[in-house]
Amino acid sequence: MTSGVTSIDTHEPAEAETRRPLLREIYGRVLRQERTRQGRTLAEVAREAGVSTQYLSEVERGRKEASSEVLSSVCDALGGSLIEFVGGVHRELLGARTGPVALAAA
């Protein structure tokens, strides 16, 4: 006897696990690392940057492609600069990162 409910396998194919990350995913990872390093909440940073908490969350998860204006506003809210952010992204892309990327001086 079956319940009429079909099981759906939600596991992505193995190729997805080894694919190169998208640039928006790296942007999000660098922003989230800095925000959490500072011990700040999404809501706090989003408010200072002038974006919604939901939008910043999606940017951090690599689901939204943020404009340079939004990235600059978030960097400002984190006390850093777009240049420092791009440097952090560059290190991520090179795989040379040994620890969290800091956008602002500690």
BASETOR-268310 format. One record per atom (N, C-alpha, C, O, CB): residue number from 1; residue in three letters; atom name; x, y, z. Coordinates in steps of 0.02 Angstrom, whole numbers. Glycine has a CB too. Layout:
N
(node NUM,ALA,CA,(X,Y,Z))
...
This chain:
106
(node 1,MET,N,(42,-59,0))
(node 1,MET,CA,(0,0,0))
(node 1,MET,C,(44,62,0))
(node 1,MET,O,(91,67,39))
(node 1,MET,CB,(-48,0,61))
(node 2,THR,N,(29,109,-43))
(node 2,THR,CA,(68,171,-47))
(node 2,THR,C,(27,229,-23))
(node 2,THR,O,(-35,229,-26))
(node 2,THR,CB,(94,183,-118))
(node 3,SER,N,(62,280,1))
(node 3,SER,CA,(27,339,28))
(node 3,SER,C,(12,390,-26))
(node 3,SER,O,(-23,439,-13))
(node 3,SER,CB,(69,371,83))
(node 4,GLY,N,(38,380,-85))
(node 4,GLY,CA,(27,429,-139))
(node 4,GLY,C,(77,486,-137))
(node 4,GLY,O,(75,530,-179))
(node 4,GLY,CB,(-43,457,-134))
(node 5,VAL,N,(123,485,-89))
(node 5,VAL,CA,(175,537,-83))
(node 5,VAL,C,(238,511,-117))
(node 5,VAL,O,(262,457,-101))
(node 5,VAL,CB,(189,556,-8))
(node 6,THR,N,(263,549,-162))
(node 6,THR,CA,(324,531,-198))
(node 6,THR,C,(384,560,-162))
(node 6,THR,O,(385,619,-145))
(node 6,THR,CB,(321,554,-271))
(node 7,SER,N,(435,520,-152))
(node 7,SER,CA,(496,544,-121))
(node 7,SER,C,(537,581,-174))
(node 7,SER,O,(545,557,-230))
(node 7,SER,CB,(537,484,-90))
(node 8,ILE,N,(563,638,-155))
(node 8,ILE,CA,(604,678,-200))
(node 8,ILE,C,(674,681,-173))
(node 8,ILE,O,(685,701,-115))
(node 8,ILE,CB,(574,749,-210))
(node 9,ASP,N,(722,662,-214))
(node 9,ASP,CA,(792,665,-194))
(node 9,ASP,C,(815,737,-204))
(node 9,ASP,O,(818,761,-260))
(node 9,ASP,CB,(836,615,-234))
(node 10,THR,N,(832,771,-149))
(node 10,THR,CA,(853,841,-154))
(node 10,THR,C,(929,849,-156))
(node 10,THR,O,(954,905,-158))
(node 10,THR,CB,(826,881,-95))
(node 11,HIS,N,(965,793,-155))
(node 11,HIS,CA,(1038,797,-158))
(node 11,HIS,C,(1059,815,-230))
(node 11,HIS,O,(1038,783,-278))
(node 11,HIS,CB,(1070,730,-136))
(node 12,GLU,N,(1101,867,-235))
(node 12,GLU,CA,(1124,889,-301))
(node 12,GLU,C,(1176,840,-328))
(node 12,GLU,O,(1208,805,-289))
(node 12,GLU,CB,(1153,960,-298))
(node 13,PRO,N,(1183,838,-393))
(node 13,PRO,CA,(1232,793,-424))
(node 13,PRO,C,(1303,808,-400))
(node 13,PRO,O,(1318,863,-377))
(node 13,PRO,CB,(1229,799,-499))
(node 14,ALA,N,(1347,758,-405))
(node 14,ALA,CA,(1416,764,-382))
(node 14,ALA,C,(1453,822,-417))
(node 14,ALA,O,(1497,852,-386))
(node 14,ALA,CB,(1453,699,-395))
(node 15,GLU,N,(1435,837,-480))
(node 15,GLU,CA,(1469,892,-515))
(node 15,GLU,C,(1460,957,-479))
(node 15,GLU,O,(1505,999,-478))
(node 15,GLU,CB,(1444,898,-587))
(node 16,ALA,N,(1402,968,-448))
(node 16,ALA,CA,(1388,1030,-413))
(node 16,ALA,C,(1434,1038,-352))
(node 16,ALA,O,(1450,1094,-332))
(node 16,ALA,CB,(1315,1033,-392))
(node 17,GLU,N,(1453,982,-322))
(node 17,GLU,CA,(1496,985,-263))
(node 17,GLU,C,(1567,1004,-280))
(node 17,GLU,O,(1603,1029,-237))
(node 17,GLU,CB,(1495,918,-228))
(node 18,THR,N,(1589,994,-342))
(node 18,THR,CA,(1657,1009,-361))
(node 18,THR,C,(1661,1069,-409))
(node 18,THR,O,(1716,1087,-431))
(node 18,THR,CB,(1688,949,-394))
(node 19,ARG,N,(1605,1100,-424))
(node 19,ARG,CA,(1606,1157,-469))
(node 19,ARG,C,(1640,1217,-437))
(node 19,ARG,O,(1644,1222,-376))
(node 19,ARG,CB,(1536,1176,-491))
(node 20,ARG,N,(1664,1262,-479))
(node 20,ARG,CA,(1693,1324,-455))
(node 20,ARG,C,(1638,1368,-427))
(node 20,ARG,O,(1584,1372,-456))
(node 20,ARG,CB,(1733,1360,-510))
(node 21,PRO,N,(1651,1402,-372))
(node 21,PRO,CA,(1598,1445,-344))
(node 21,PRO,C,(1587,1506,-390))
(node 21,PRO,O,(1633,1529,-424))
(node 21,PRO,CB,(1617,1469,-273))
(node 22,LEU,N,(1526,1530,-389))
(node 22,LEU,CA,(1510,1591,-427))
(node 22,LEU,C,(1539,1651,-390))
(node 22,LEU,O,(1547,1648,-329))
(node 22,LEU,CB,(1433,1598,-437))
(node 23,LEU,N,(1553,1704,-426))
(node 23,LEU,CA,(1581,1764,-395))
(node 23,LEU,C,(1534,1791,-341))
(node 23,LEU,O,(1557,1814,-289))
(node 23,LEU,CB,(1594,1817,-448))
(node 24,ARG,N,(1468,1788,-353))
(node 24,ARG,CA,(1421,1813,-303))
(node 24,ARG,C,(1424,1771,-239))
(node 24,ARG,O,(1410,1797,-185))
(node 24,ARG,CB,(1350,1812,-331))
(node 25,GLU,N,(1442,1707,-244))
(node 25,GLU,CA,(1449,1665,-185))
(node 25,GLU,C,(1510,1686,-144))
(node 25,GLU,O,(1509,1686,-83))
(node 25,GLU,CB,(1454,1591,-205))
(node 26,ILE,N,(1564,1702,-179))
(node 26,ILE,CA,(1624,1725,-145))
(node 26,ILE,C,(1613,1793,-113))
(node 26,ILE,O,(1633,1805,-56))
(node 26,ILE,CB,(1684,1728,-194))
(node 27,TYR,N,(1579,1838,-149))
(node 27,TYR,CA,(1562,1903,-121))
(node 27,TYR,C,(1525,1893,-55))
(node 27,TYR,O,(1542,1923,-4))
(node 27,TYR,CB,(1518,1945,-170))
(node 28,GLY,N,(1474,1851,-57))
(node 28,GLY,CA,(1433,1839,2))
(node 28,GLY,C,(1473,1809,59))
(node 28,GLY,O,(1464,1829,117))
(node 28,GLY,CB,(1377,1793,-15))
(node 29,ARG,N,(1516,1761,43))
(node 29,ARG,CA,(1557,1729,95))
(node 29,ARG,C,(1603,1780,129))
(node 29,ARG,O,(1610,1779,190))
(node 29,ARG,CB,(1598,1672,65))
(node 30,VAL,N,(1634,1823,90))
(node 30,VAL,CA,(1680,1873,118))
(node 30,VAL,C,(1641,1923,161))
(node 30,VAL,O,(1663,1940,216))
(node 30,VAL,CB,(1717,1911,62))
(node 31,LEU,N,(1583,1945,138))
(node 31,LEU,CA,(1542,1991,178))
(node 31,LEU,C,(1519,1959,243))
(node 31,LEU,O,(1523,1990,296))
(node 31,LEU,CB,(1481,2015,137))
(node 32,ARG,N,(1495,1898,239))
(node 32,ARG,CA,(1471,1863,300))
(node 32,ARG,C,(1528,1852,349))
(node 32,ARG,O,(1519,1862,409))
(node 32,ARG,CB,(1438,1796,281))
(node 33,GLN,N,(1586,1832,324))
(node 33,GLN,CA,(1643,1822,369))
(node 33,GLN,C,(1660,1886,407))
(node 33,GLN,O,(1673,1884,467))
(node 33,GLN,CB,(1705,1797,329))
(node 34,GLU,N,(1660,1941,372))
(node 34,GLU,CA,(1676,2005,405))
(node 34,GLU,C,(1622,2025,454))
(node 34,GLU,O,(1637,2047,510))
(node 34,GLU,CB,(1686,2060,352))
(node 35,ARG,N,(1560,2017,435))
(node 35,ARG,CA,(1505,2036,480))
(node 35,ARG,C,(1507,1994,544))
(node 35,ARG,O,(1499,2020,599))
(node 35,ARG,CB,(1437,2027,444))
(node 36,THR,N,(1516,1929,537))
(node 36,THR,CA,(1518,1886,596))
(node 36,THR,C,(1581,1897,636))
(node 36,THR,O,(1580,1891,697))
(node 36,THR,CB,(1512,1812,575))
(node 37,ARG,N,(1637,1912,603))
(node 37,ARG,CA,(1699,1928,639))
(node 37,ARG,C,(1688,1988,685))
(node 37,ARG,O,(1715,1991,740))
(node 37,ARG,CB,(1757,1943,589))
(node 38,GLN,N,(1648,2035,661))
(node 38,GLN,CA,(1633,2095,700))
(node 38,GLN,C,(1578,2082,753))
(node 38,GLN,O,(1565,2126,794))
(node 38,GLN,CB,(1612,2152,654))
(node 39,GLY,N,(1547,2024,751))
(node 39,GLY,CA,(1494,2008,798))
(node 39,GLY,C,(1430,2048,786))
(node 39,GLY,O,(1393,2063,833))
(node 39,GLY,CB,(1518,2019,867))
(node 40,ARG,N,(1418,2066,723))
(node 40,ARG,CA,(1360,2107,707))
(node 40,ARG,C,(1305,2065,675))
(node 40,ARG,O,(1319,2013,645))
(node 40,ARG,CB,(1380,2164,660))
(node 41,THR,N,(1244,2088,682))
(node 41,THR,CA,(1187,2053,653))
(node 41,THR,C,(1174,2076,582))
(node 41,THR,O,(1195,2129,561))
(node 41,THR,CB,(1124,2063,696))
(node 42,LEU,N,(1138,2033,546))
(node 42,LEU,CA,(1116,2051,479))
(node 42,LEU,C,(1075,2115,481))
(node 42,LEU,O,(1086,2160,440))
(node 42,LEU,CB,(1075,1995,447))
(node 43,ALA,N,(1029,2120,528))
(node 43,ALA,CA,(984,2178,532))
(node 43,ALA,C,(1023,2242,544))
(node 43,ALA,O,(1007,2294,514))
(node 43,ALA,CB,(933,2168,588))
(node 44,GLU,N,(1073,2239,586))
(node 44,GLU,CA,(1114,2298,601))
(node 44,GLU,C,(1150,2323,538))
(node 44,GLU,O,(1146,2382,521))
(node 44,GLU,CB,(1166,2281,655))
(node 45,VAL,N,(1184,2278,504))
(node 45,VAL,CA,(1223,2297,446))
(node 45,VAL,C,(1177,2318,389))
(node 45,VAL,O,(1190,2367,354))
(node 45,VAL,CB,(1268,2239,423))
(node 46,ALA,N,(1122,2282,380))
(node 46,ALA,CA,(1074,2300,326))
(node 46,ALA,C,(1046,2370,337))
(node 46,ALA,O,(1041,2409,290))
(node 46,ALA,CB,(1017,2248,324))
(node 47,ARG,N,(1028,2385,399))
(node 47,ARG,CA,(1000,2451,415))
(node 47,ARG,C,(1051,2506,398))
(node 47,ARG,O,(1034,2556,367))
(node 47,ARG,CB,(980,2455,489))
(node 48,GLU,N,(1114,2496,419))
(node 48,GLU,CA,(1166,2546,405))
(node 48,GLU,C,(1181,2553,331))
(node 48,GLU,O,(1197,2607,307))
(node 48,GLU,CB,(1230,2528,443))
(node 49,ALA,N,(1175,2497,295))
(node 49,ALA,CA,(1189,2497,223))
(node 49,ALA,C,(1130,2522,181))
(node 49,ALA,O,(1138,2538,122))
(node 49,ALA,CB,(1209,2427,200))
(node 50,GLY,N,(1071,2525,213))
(node 50,GLY,CA,(1012,2548,176))
(node 50,GLY,C,(981,2495,131))
(node 50,GLY,O,(951,2511,80))
(node 50,GLY,CB,(1030,2607,135))
(node 51,VAL,N,(989,2432,152))
(node 51,VAL,CA,(957,2377,115))
(node 51,VAL,C,(916,2336,164))
(node 51,VAL,O,(925,2342,224))
(node 51,VAL,CB,(1011,2332,79))
(node 52,SER,N,(872,2294,138))
(node 52,SER,CA,(831,2252,182))
(node 52,SER,C,(874,2195,210))
(node 52,SER,O,(922,2173,179))
(node 52,SER,CB,(769,2224,144))
(node 53,THR,N,(854,2171,268))
(node 53,THR,CA,(888,2114,299))
(node 53,THR,C,(883,2053,253))
(node 53,THR,O,(932,2016,245))
(node 53,THR,CB,(857,2098,368))
(node 54,GLN,N,(824,2043,224))
(node 54,GLN,CA,(814,1986,178))
(node 54,GLN,C,(863,1990,119))
(node 54,GLN,O,(893,1940,100))
(node 54,GLN,CB,(741,1985,152))
(node 55,TYR,N,(869,2050,90))
(node 55,TYR,CA,(914,2058,32))
(node 55,TYR,C,(986,2044,51))
(node 55,TYR,O,(1021,2008,16))
(node 55,TYR,CB,(907,2128,3))
(node 56,LEU,N,(1009,2072,107))
(node 56,LEU,CA,(1078,2061,129))
(node 56,LEU,C,(1090,1987,143))
(node 56,LEU,O,(1143,1960,127))
(node 56,LEU,CB,(1094,2103,192))
(node 57,SER,N,(1041,1953,172))
(node 57,SER,CA,(1046,1882,184))
(node 57,SER,C,(1056,1844,119))
(node 57,SER,O,(1098,1799,114))
(node 57,SER,CB,(984,1856,221))
(node 58,GLU,N,(1017,1862,68))
(node 58,GLU,CA,(1023,1828,3))
(node 58,GLU,C,(1090,1843,-30))
(node 58,GLU,O,(1118,1800,-64))
(node 58,GLU,CB,(966,1850,-43))
(node 59,VAL,N,(1115,1904,-21))
(node 59,VAL,CA,(1182,1921,-48))
(node 59,VAL,C,(1234,1878,-13))
(node 59,VAL,O,(1277,1849,-45))
(node 59,VAL,CB,(1197,1997,-38))
(node 60,GLU,N,(1230,1874,54))
(node 60,GLU,CA,(1279,1835,91))
(node 60,GLU,C,(1277,1761,73))
(node 60,GLU,O,(1328,1727,76))
(node 60,GLU,CB,(1267,1843,166))
(node 61,ARG,N,(1219,1736,56))
(node 61,ARG,CA,(1213,1665,37))
(node 61,ARG,C,(1229,1653,-37))
(node 61,ARG,O,(1226,1596,-61))
(node 61,ARG,CB,(1143,1639,52))
(node 62,GLY,N,(1247,1706,-73))
(node 62,GLY,CA,(1265,1699,-144))
(node 62,GLY,C,(1206,1689,-189))
(node 62,GLY,O,(1213,1664,-245))
(node 62,GLY,CB,(1312,1643,-152))
(node 63,ARG,N,(1146,1708,-167))
(node 63,ARG,CA,(1086,1698,-207))
(node 63,ARG,C,(1067,1760,-247))
(node 63,ARG,O,(1031,1755,-297))
(node 63,ARG,CB,(1028,1680,-163))
(node 64,LYS,N,(1092,1818,-227))
(node 64,LYS,CA,(1078,1880,-263))
(node 64,LYS,C,(1144,1911,-286))
(node 64,LYS,O,(1194,1908,-251))
(node 64,LYS,CB,(1039,1931,-218))
(node 65,GLU,N,(1142,1940,-345))
(node 65,GLU,CA,(1200,1974,-374))
(node 65,GLU,C,(1194,2048,-355))
(node 65,GLU,O,(1154,2084,-385))
(node 65,GLU,CB,(1203,1965,-453))
(node 66,ALA,N,(1232,2069,-306))
(node 66,ALA,CA,(1228,2138,-281))
(node 66,ALA,C,(1263,2186,-329))
(node 66,ALA,O,(1314,2169,-359))
(node 66,ALA,CB,(1259,2143,-212))
(node 67,SER,N,(1235,2246,-336))
(node 67,SER,CA,(1267,2298,-376))
(node 67,SER,C,(1329,2325,-340))
(node 67,SER,O,(1337,2313,-281))
(node 67,SER,CB,(1216,2355,-392))
(node 68,SER,N,(1371,2360,-377))
(node 68,SER,CA,(1430,2389,-345))
(node 68,SER,C,(1409,2441,-293))
(node 68,SER,O,(1444,2450,-243))
(node 68,SER,CB,(1475,2421,-398))
(node 69,GLU,N,(1353,2475,-304))
(node 69,GLU,CA,(1329,2524,-255))
(node 69,GLU,C,(1310,2490,-190))
(node 69,GLU,O,(1326,2515,-136))
(node 69,GLU,CB,(1269,2563,-284))
(node 70,VAL,N,(1275,2433,-194))
(node 70,VAL,CA,(1255,2396,-134))
(node 70,VAL,C,(1318,2369,-99))
(node 70,VAL,O,(1324,2375,-38))
(node 70,VAL,CB,(1207,2338,-152))
(node 71,LEU,N,(1363,2340,-137))
(node 71,LEU,CA,(1425,2314,-107))
(node 71,LEU,C,(1463,2369,-71))
(node 71,LEU,O,(1489,2359,-16))
(node 71,LEU,CB,(1469,2281,-160))
(node 72,SER,N,(1467,2427,-101))
(node 72,SER,CA,(1501,2484,-71))
(node 72,SER,C,(1467,2505,-6))
(node 72,SER,O,(1500,2519,44))
(node 72,SER,CB,(1505,2543,-119))
(node 73,SER,N,(1400,2508,-7))
(node 73,SER,CA,(1362,2527,53))
(node 73,SER,C,(1372,2476,110))
(node 73,SER,O,(1379,2495,168))
(node 73,SER,CB,(1287,2533,37))
(node 74,VAL,N,(1373,2412,93))
(node 74,VAL,CA,(1383,2361,144))
(node 74,VAL,C,(1454,2365,171))
(node 74,VAL,O,(1465,2359,232))
(node 74,VAL,CB,(1369,2290,115))
(node 75,CYS,N,(1503,2376,128))
(node 75,CYS,CA,(1572,2384,151))
(node 75,CYS,C,(1578,2445,198))
(node 75,CYS,O,(1610,2441,250))
(node 75,CYS,CB,(1621,2393,90))
(node 76,ASP,N,(1546,2500,180))
(node 76,ASP,CA,(1545,2559,224))
(node 76,ASP,C,(1515,2542,291))
(node 76,ASP,O,(1541,2561,343))
(node 76,ASP,CB,(1506,2617,191))
(node 77,ALA,N,(1459,2506,290))
(node 77,ALA,CA,(1425,2487,353))
(node 77,ALA,C,(1469,2443,396))
(node 77,ALA,O,(1464,2442,457))
(node 77,ALA,CB,(1359,2452,337))
(node 78,LEU,N,(1513,2405,363))
(node 78,LEU,CA,(1559,2361,400))
(node 78,LEU,C,(1624,2396,420))
(node 78,LEU,O,(1667,2366,451))
(node 78,LEU,CB,(1576,2300,357))
(node 79,GLY,N,(1629,2460,402))
(node 79,GLY,CA,(1688,2499,421))
(node 79,GLY,C,(1748,2488,376))
(node 79,GLY,O,(1804,2502,396))
(node 79,GLY,CB,(1706,2483,490))
(node 80,GLY,N,(1736,2463,317))
(node 80,GLY,CA,(1790,2450,270))
(node 80,GLY,C,(1778,2486,205))
(node 80,GLY,O,(1733,2527,199))
(node 80,GLY,CB,(1799,2375,258))
(node 81,SER,N,(1818,2469,156))
(node 81,SER,CA,(1811,2500,90))
(node 81,SER,C,(1800,2447,37))
(node 81,SER,O,(1812,2388,48))
(node 81,SER,CB,(1874,2542,74))
(node 82,LEU,N,(1777,2470,-19))
(node 82,LEU,CA,(1767,2425,-76))
(node 82,LEU,C,(1834,2396,-99))
(node 82,LEU,O,(1837,2338,-121))
(node 82,LEU,CB,(1732,2462,-134))
(node 83,ILE,N,(1887,2435,-93))
(node 83,ILE,CA,(1953,2411,-113))
(node 83,ILE,C,(1975,2352,-68))
(node 83,ILE,O,(2001,2302,-92))
(node 83,ILE,CB,(2005,2468,-108))
(node 84,GLU,N,(1963,2358,-2))
(node 84,GLU,CA,(1980,2304,44))
(node 84,GLU,C,(1938,2242,29))
(node 84,GLU,O,(1962,2185,32))
(node 84,GLU,CB,(1970,2327,117))
(node 85,PHE,N,(1875,2254,14))
(node 85,PHE,CA,(1829,2199,-3))
(node 85,PHE,C,(1853,2162,-65))
(node 85,PHE,O,(1857,2100,-65))
(node 85,PHE,CB,(1758,2225,-14))
(node 86,VAL,N,(1870,2199,-117))
(node 86,VAL,CA,(1893,2168,-179))
(node 86,VAL,C,(1958,2130,-166))
(node 86,VAL,O,(1969,2076,-195))
(node 86,VAL,CB,(1904,2221,-234))
(node 87,GLY,N,(2001,2157,-123))
(node 87,GLY,CA,(2062,2121,-105))
(node 87,GLY,C,(2047,2055,-71))
(node 87,GLY,O,(2080,2004,-85))
(node 87,GLY,CB,(2105,2165,-59))
(node 88,GLY,N,(1998,2055,-26))
(node 88,GLY,CA,(1978,1993,7))
(node 88,GLY,C,(1949,1943,-41))
(node 88,GLY,O,(1963,1883,-36))
(node 88,GLY,CB,(1927,2008,60))
(node 89,VAL,N,(1909,1966,-88))
(node 89,VAL,CA,(1881,1922,-139))
(node 89,VAL,C,(1938,1894,-182))
(node 89,VAL,O,(1937,1834,-199))
(node 89,VAL,CB,(1830,1960,-184))
(node 90,HIS,N,(1985,1936,-199))
(node 90,HIS,CA,(2043,1914,-238))
(node 90,HIS,C,(2081,1858,-202))
(node 90,HIS,O,(2098,1807,-233))
(node 90,HIS,CB,(2091,1973,-252))
(node 91,ARG,N,(2092,1866,-138))
(node 91,ARG,CA,(2127,1814,-99))
(node 91,ARG,C,(2086,1749,-98))
(node 91,ARG,O,(2114,1695,-103))
(node 91,ARG,CB,(2141,1837,-27))
(node 92,GLU,N,(2021,1756,-92))
(node 92,GLU,CA,(1977,1696,-94))
(node 92,GLU,C,(1984,1661,-161))
(node 92,GLU,O,(1992,1599,-163))
(node 92,GLU,CB,(1902,1716,-83))
(node 93,LEU,N,(1983,1699,-215))
(node 93,LEU,CA,(1988,1669,-281))
(node 93,LEU,C,(2055,1634,-292))
(node 93,LEU,O,(2058,1582,-325))
(node 93,LEU,CB,(1978,1722,-335))
(node 94,LEU,N,(2107,1662,-264))
(node 94,LEU,CA,(2173,1631,-271))
(node 94,LEU,C,(2182,1571,-225))
(node 94,LEU,O,(2228,1532,-234))
(node 94,LEU,CB,(2226,1682,-257))
(node 95,GLY,N,(2139,1565,-176))
(node 95,GLY,CA,(2146,1511,-128))
(node 95,GLY,C,(2202,1522,-79))
(node 95,GLY,O,(2224,1476,-45))
(node 95,GLY,CB,(2158,1446,-164))
(node 96,ALA,N,(2225,1585,-74))
(node 96,ALA,CA,(2281,1601,-30))
(node 96,ALA,C,(2258,1622,39))
(node 96,ALA,O,(2300,1639,81))
(node 96,ALA,CB,(2323,1656,-61))
(node 97,ARG,N,(2195,1621,51))
(node 97,ARG,CA,(2168,1643,116))
(node 97,ARG,C,(2185,1592,169))
(node 97,ARG,O,(2173,1532,161))
(node 97,ARG,CB,(2091,1653,112))
(node 98,THR,N,(2213,1616,223))
(node 98,THR,CA,(2230,1572,279))
(node 98,THR,C,(2183,1583,338))
(node 98,THR,O,(2183,1543,385))
(node 98,THR,CB,(2302,1583,301))
(node 99,GLY,N,(2144,1634,337))
(node 99,GLY,CA,(2097,1649,391))
(node 99,GLY,C,(2044,1696,366))
(node 99,GLY,O,(2043,1711,306))
(node 99,GLY,CB,(2133,1680,452))
(node 100,PRO,N,(2000,1719,409))
(node 100,PRO,CA,(1948,1764,388))
(node 100,PRO,C,(1976,1828,358))
(node 100,PRO,O,(2028,1853,380))
(node 100,PRO,CB,(1902,1780,445))
(node 101,VAL,N,(1942,1855,310))
(node 101,VAL,CA,(1963,1917,277))
(node 101,VAL,C,(1935,1975,318))
(node 101,VAL,O,(1875,1978,330))
(node 101,VAL,CB,(1938,1920,204))
(node 102,ALA,N,(1978,2020,340))
(node 102,ALA,CA,(1956,2078,379))
(node 102,ALA,C,(1953,2139,332))
(node 102,ALA,O,(2002,2156,299))
(node 102,ALA,CB,(2004,2092,439))
(node 103,LEU,N,(1896,2171,330))
(node 103,LEU,CA,(1888,2232,290))
(node 103,LEU,C,(1909,2293,328))
(node 103,LEU,O,(1931,2342,298))
(node 103,LEU,CB,(1816,2239,266))
(node 104,ALA,N,(1903,2291,393))
(node 104,ALA,CA,(1921,2349,435))
(node 104,ALA,C,(1977,2329,481))
(node 104,ALA,O,(1986,2270,498))
(node 104,ALA,CB,(1859,2374,475))
(node 105,ALA,N,(2015,2378,502))
(node 105,ALA,CA,(2070,2365,548))
(node 105,ALA,C,(2042,2340,615))
(node 105,ALA,O,(1991,2365,639))
(node 105,ALA,CB,(2113,2429,559))
(node 106,ALA,N,(2075,2292,643))
(node 106,ALA,CA,(2051,2263,706))
(node 106,ALA,C,(2067,2307,765))
(node 106,ALA,O,(2051,2289,822))
(node 106,ALA,CB,(2082,2194,717))
